[in-house]
Each structure stands twice: as structure tokens, then as C-alpha cells.
Amino acid sequence: MGKTVQLRTYTVRDGLLDAWVERWREEIVPLRLELGFEIGGAWVDRSRNQFLWLISYEGPESFTERNAVYWASPAREAMNLDPDHYLVRTEERTVEEQY
């Protein structure tokens, strides 16, 4: 399979942006990397209470298949992290690198 890149934009509940970033950095990123994903960067837009990040996967499975492995993993379950607690809205865009 080819490389798939997603730009993800999360609108975070008021007052939880920094807490979300901390959990994302400490819990989500290490597991994503362990499962073969790459993180292309992450940004905070405080004026919109948004968190934006790039995630990619290139491997024998499709991005969708590998993402299902992430969500079904015991390590993900052990996080006890419900995104709905932090996130009001999520948007995922599959994008093509041009530069």
C-alpha cells in the first residue's frame, strides 16, 4: 500500500486544550509510533480551541486497517481515554503531499 497522510483537526472543549495535548503527547503518540504510524507535527490554535496534527502510515495494510489495530489494541484500551470527554468535533482529511 502507498503512504496515507491525514490532517486531523480537533475542536477541544473549553478549558481542556492543554490537558488534551498532554494526554495526546504522553499516551497516544507512543502507541501510534509503536504501531508504525508517523506523526508529521502537531499544532495548537488557541483562538479556536483547536488541536491540529498530521498522521501517516505506509505499510502492508491500509491506513484504515492499521487504524483499526490501534483502536482494538489492549494498550489503547488501557489508556481509559474517551475522546468525547475532550473533543467537541473532529475532522479528518486525507491529503496528498506536494512539497
N, C-alpha and C positions, 0 to 999 in steps of 0.2 A: 504494500500500500504506500501511497505517497504521503508526504507530510501534510498534516492538517493543522491549521492555526486558527484559534478562536480569540476574538476580542470580547471580553466579558465586562459588562458594566452593571454594577450592583448599587442600587439606592438603599442606603442603610438607615435604620430607624434613628430618630433624633437621639443624640447622646451616646450612641453605641459605636460610632465610627472607629475610634481608637481601640476599643475592645475587640471589634471585628478584625481589624488589621493585625492585632497581636495574636489572636487565635489562628488566623489565616497563616501568618508567618511561622508560628511555632508548631502547628499541628497539620494543616492542610498541605503546605509546601513540602515538608519532608516526605510525606506519603506519596504525593504526586510524583516527586522525583524518584522515589524508590520504585514506583510502578512504570517508569520510563517516560514520563511526561517531561517537558521542558517549560520553564517559566521565563518568558521574554521580558518581563518587567511588570511593575505594579505602581499605580499612582493613586493619589487621593485628591479629589476635588471637593474641598471643604465647603465651598459656596453652594454646592448642590447636594452635599452629604452623600457623595458617590465614591465608590472604590472601583477602579478600572485595572484590568490585568490581561496579559497575553499568556495563553497556554497553548502548547503544541504537542503533537505526538506523531512520531514516524516509526512504524514498526510493522510486524507481520499482521496485526489486527487493525481494524478500522478504529478511528477515534471513538466512535460510538461504542464499539465492543470493549475497548480498553477503559473507557469511562465507566461502563457497567461493572468492570472488575474493581475499579476504585470504590464505587458505591457499595458493592457487595462484600468488600474486604472486612475481616474482623477488626483490623486497625481503624478503619473508618467508623465502624460501629462503636468501638471503644472510646472514640472522641466524645461521645454523648453531645454532639453538636448539631442542633437543629437550625439550619439556615433561616428558617422562618422567624426564629427568635430575633435575629439581627437584621434581616433583609426585608425591605418593603417590596422591591421589584428587582428582577434580574433580566438582563438582556444578553444573549449570546449571539455573536455574529461570526460566521466562518469567513475568513478573509484570505486573500492571496498576497503574498509578499511581492513587492515591486521594486524594492531597493534594499 
